[in-house]
């Protein structure tokens, strides 16, 4: 990893998800992974105590000594965690930037995971040079959401918890629900269509990007989706969260992040 140590634009990106923790060093000037991605199963329950040694393991795996950007599945404000929908409630109130900075010895920047994916797609992917309102969904264990308006991020837009038929949207239309209920792509797409109709009526986006773990299957369900706005798959697929997390230290003004 010696070549990464002298690359001043290299940042270790970590994406904490409900089922997996993914990481890789990233060249933040190009959005390219500088090593093969590492994936570790998220412990259940995903307590701070259970996840912390895995972050240390990731840092050791890459022999990392530089900055770290970390995506988290919930509201993050100036490094502190405020919600924990798909992980353990022990995260709430934690200054995660300071915590992981202390544990790893590396300056660590925290960001909402969907905001991270959107940051990557807006700089290097499907949203590049797009004007107006861009809405991004990350569909996996839950539903993450992010919105950019004329290139500016509105952080912590937790619209996966928008109520649809008396339930959080992610409890009706996430990939976990599709798998658990053994829904066909067509039947599951009906649920996603209902959700996106609410989103379009609220924000009238000019572009919708679908990312997260489900993005690799975009051709299988996209024909069943109906939206007013153009609908595309995230170009970086499930790596967008890693890349965007790494970018947080380079773009603190647009993300509101703080290092620990």
C-alpha positions as CSV (number, residue, x, y, z in Angstrom):
1,X,0.0,0.0,0.0
2,X,3.0,2.3,-0.1
3,X,1.8,4.0,-3.3
4,X,-1.4,5.0,-1.6
5,X,0.4,6.6,1.3
6,X,2.0,9.2,-1.0
7,X,-1.2,9.9,-2.9
8,X,-2.5,13.1,-1.2
9,X,-5.9,12.6,-2.9
10,X,-6.4,9.1,-1.5
11,X,-8.9,8.7,1.2
12,X,-10.2,5.5,2.7
13,X,-14.0,5.2,2.1
14,X,-16.1,3.1,4.4
15,X,-19.8,2.5,3.8
16,X,-21.6,1.1,6.9
17,X,-24.8,-0.7,5.8
18,X,-27.5,-2.7,7.5
19,X,-26.2,-6.0,6.1
20,X,-22.6,-5.2,5.0
21,X,-19.7,-2.9,5.6
22,X,-17.8,-2.1,2.4
23,X,-14.5,-0.2,2.1
24,X,-11.7,0.7,-0.3
25,X,-9.1,3.5,-0.7
26,X,-10.4,6.0,-3.3
27,X,-8.7,8.6,-5.5
28,X,-11.0,11.5,-4.7
29,X,-10.0,13.4,-7.9
30,X,-11.3,10.7,-10.2
31,X,-13.7,8.6,-8.1
32,X,-11.6,5.4,-8.8
33,X,-11.1,2.7,-6.2
34,X,-7.4,2.2,-5.6
35,X,-7.6,-1.3,-4.3
36,X,-10.0,-4.2,-4.4
37,X,-13.1,-3.5,-2.3
38,X,-13.4,-5.2,1.1
39,X,-16.8,-6.4,2.4
40,X,-17.5,-7.5,5.9
41,X,-20.9,-8.7,7.1
42,X,-22.5,-6.2,9.5
43,X,-22.9,-7.8,12.9
44,X,-26.4,-8.4,14.3
45,X,-27.2,-6.5,16.4
46,X,-25.1,-3.7,14.9
47,X,-24.0,-2.1,18.1
48,X,-21.2,0.5,18.3
49,X,-19.2,-2.1,20.3
50,X,-19.6,-4.7,17.6
51,X,-18.9,-2.5,14.6
52,X,-15.9,-0.6,16.1
53,X,-13.4,-3.5,15.9
54,X,-14.5,-4.1,12.3
55,X,-13.5,-0.5,11.4
56,X,-10.1,-1.1,12.9
57,X,-9.9,-4.3,11.0
58,X,-10.6,-2.5,7.7
59,X,-7.9,0.1,8.5
60,X,-5.4,-2.6,9.3
61,X,-6.3,-4.5,6.1
62,X,-5.4,-1.6,3.9
63,X,-2.4,-0.5,6.2
64,X,-4.1,2.8,6.2
65,X,-2.7,6.0,7.9
66,X,-4.5,8.8,6.1
67,X,-7.9,10.3,6.2
68,X,-11.1,8.3,6.4
69,X,-14.6,9.1,5.1
70,X,-17.4,7.0,6.6
71,X,-21.0,6.7,5.5
72,X,-23.6,5.8,8.1
73,X,-27.3,4.8,7.6
74,X,-29.0,7.6,9.4
75,X,-28.9,11.3,10.3
76,X,-25.4,12.6,10.8
77,X,-24.7,16.2,11.9
78,X,-21.1,17.5,12.4
79,X,-19.9,13.9,13.1
80,X,-22.6,13.0,15.6
81,X,-25.3,10.3,15.0
82,X,-28.9,11.2,15.5
83,X,-30.9,8.2,14.2
84,X,-30.4,4.4,14.0
85,X,-33.2,2.9,11.9
86,X,-31.2,-0.1,10.5
87,X,-28.5,-0.4,13.2
88,X,-28.6,-0.6,17.0
89,X,-29.8,2.4,19.0
90,X,-26.4,2.6,20.8
91,X,-25.3,4.8,17.9
92,X,-27.6,7.6,18.8
93,X,-25.7,10.5,20.4
94,X,-22.3,9.2,19.5
95,X,-19.8,11.6,18.1
96,X,-18.7,8.9,15.6
97,X,-16.1,11.1,13.9
98,X,-14.3,11.6,17.1
99,X,-14.9,8.0,18.2
100,X,-13.5,6.4,15.0
101,X,-10.7,9.0,14.8
102,X,-9.6,8.0,18.3
103,X,-9.8,4.2,17.6
104,X,-8.0,4.3,14.2
105,X,-5.7,7.2,14.8
106,X,-6.9,8.7,11.5
107,X,-8.9,11.9,10.9
108,X,-12.4,10.5,10.2
109,X,-15.3,12.3,8.5
110,X,-18.9,11.1,8.8
111,X,-21.8,11.5,6.4
112,X,-25.2,10.0,5.8
113,X,-24.8,7.0,3.5
114,X,-27.3,8.1,0.9
115,X,-25.8,11.6,0.8
116,X,-22.4,9.9,0.2
117,X,-23.7,8.0,-2.7
118,X,-25.4,11.1,-4.2
119,X,-22.1,13.1,-3.8
120,X,-20.3,10.5,-5.8
121,X,-22.9,10.3,-8.5
122,X,-23.1,14.1,-8.8
123,X,-19.4,14.4,-9.2
124,X,-18.5,11.4,-11.3
125,X,-21.6,9.5,-12.3
126,X,-25.2,9.7,-13.5
127,X,-25.8,13.2,-12.0
128,X,-22.7,14.9,-13.4
129,X,-23.4,18.3,-14.9
130,X,-27.1,17.8,-14.2
131,X,-28.9,21.0,-13.3
132,X,-32.2,21.4,-11.4
133,X,-33.3,18.9,-8.8
134,X,-31.7,15.5,-8.7
135,X,-33.2,12.8,-6.4
136,X,-31.3,9.7,-5.5
137,X,-32.6,6.5,-3.9
138,X,-30.3,3.8,-2.4
139,X,-32.3,0.6,-2.2
140,X,-31.0,-2.2,-0.1
141,X,-31.7,-3.2,3.5
142,X,-33.7,0.1,3.8
143,X,-34.3,3.0,1.5
144,X,-31.9,5.9,1.6
145,X,-32.7,9.2,-0.1
146,X,-30.7,12.3,-1.1
147,X,-31.5,15.4,-3.1
148,X,-29.3,17.9,-4.9
149,X,-30.7,21.2,-6.1
150,X,-28.5,23.0,-8.7
151,X,-25.5,21.1,-7.4
152,X,-26.2,21.8,-3.7
153,X,-26.9,18.9,-1.2
154,X,-29.8,19.1,1.2
155,X,-28.3,16.7,3.9
156,X,-30.0,14.0,5.9
157,X,-33.2,13.7,3.8
158,X,-34.6,10.6,5.4
159,X,-37.5,10.1,3.1
160,X,-37.2,6.3,3.3
161,X,-39.4,6.8,6.4
162,X,-42.1,8.6,4.5
163,X,-45.4,7.0,5.4
164,X,-47.0,4.9,2.7
165,X,-50.3,3.1,3.7
166,X,-49.4,3.5,7.4
167,X,-45.9,2.1,7.1
168,X,-42.4,3.5,6.5
169,X,-41.7,3.4,2.8
170,X,-38.7,1.2,3.4
171,X,-40.9,-1.3,5.2
172,X,-42.9,-1.7,1.9
173,X,-40.4,-1.2,-0.9
174,X,-36.9,-2.0,0.2
175,X,-34.9,-4.9,-1.3
176,X,-35.1,-6.7,2.0
177,X,-38.9,-6.6,1.8
178,X,-38.8,-7.9,-1.8
179,X,-36.7,-10.9,-0.7
180,X,-38.6,-11.7,2.5
181,X,-42.0,-11.6,0.8
182,X,-40.7,-13.3,-2.3
183,X,-42.2,-10.6,-4.5
184,X,-41.6,-10.7,-8.3
185,X,-39.9,-7.8,-9.8
186,X,-43.2,-6.6,-11.3
187,X,-45.1,-6.8,-8.0
188,X,-42.3,-5.1,-6.1
189,X,-42.0,-2.4,-8.7
190,X,-45.7,-1.5,-8.0
191,X,-44.7,-0.7,-4.5
192,X,-41.8,1.4,-5.6
193,X,-44.0,3.2,-8.1
194,X,-46.4,4.2,-5.4
195,X,-43.5,5.5,-3.3
196,X,-41.9,7.5,-6.1
197,X,-45.3,9.0,-7.0
198,X,-45.3,10.6,-3.6
199,X,-41.7,11.8,-4.0
200,X,-42.4,13.3,-7.4
201,X,-45.5,15.2,-6.1
202,X,-43.3,16.6,-3.3
203,X,-40.2,17.6,-5.2
204,X,-40.8,17.4,-8.9
205,X,-37.3,16.2,-9.6
206,X,-35.6,16.6,-13.0
207,X,-33.7,13.3,-12.7
208,X,-34.1,10.3,-10.4
209,X,-31.1,8.0,-9.8
210,X,-31.5,4.5,-8.3
211,X,-28.4,3.2,-6.5
212,X,-27.6,0.9,-3.6
213,X,-27.3,-2.9,-3.7
214,X,-30.3,-3.2,-6.0
215,X,-28.9,-1.0,-8.8
216,X,-27.1,-3.9,-10.4
217,X,-30.6,-5.4,-11.2
218,X,-31.9,-2.2,-12.7
219,X,-32.7,-3.7,-16.1
220,X,-34.9,-6.3,-14.4
221,X,-37.3,-3.9,-12.7
222,X,-36.9,-0.6,-14.6
223,X,-39.4,-1.6,-17.3
224,X,-42.1,-1.8,-14.7
225,X,-41.4,1.7,-13.3
226,X,-43.3,4.8,-14.3
227,X,-42.1,8.3,-13.4
228,X,-42.4,11.7,-14.9
229,X,-38.7,12.4,-14.5
230,X,-36.1,10.5,-16.3
231,X,-35.0,7.4,-14.3
232,X,-31.5,6.0,-14.5
233,X,-29.2,3.6,-12.6
234,X,-26.3,4.9,-10.5
235,X,-23.2,4.6,-12.8
236,X,-21.1,3.5,-9.8
237,X,-23.6,1.0,-8.7
238,X,-23.0,-0.1,-5.1
239,X,-19.5,1.5,-4.9
240,X,-21.1,5.0,-4.9
241,X,-21.3,5.0,-1.1
242,X,-17.6,4.2,-0.7
243,X,-16.6,6.8,-3.2
244,X,-18.8,9.5,-1.7
245,X,-17.8,8.7,1.8
246,X,-14.1,9.2,0.8
247,X,-15.0,12.6,-0.8
248,X,-16.4,14.0,2.5
249,X,-13.1,15.3,3.7
250,X,-12.6,17.2,0.3
251,X,-16.1,18.7,0.3
252,X,-17.0,19.6,3.9
253,X,-18.7,22.8,2.8
254,X,-21.3,20.9,0.8
255,X,-21.9,18.1,3.3
256,X,-21.7,19.7,6.7
257,X,-19.3,17.0,7.9
258,X,-16.7,17.3,10.6
259,X,-13.6,15.2,11.1
260,X,-12.6,13.5,14.4
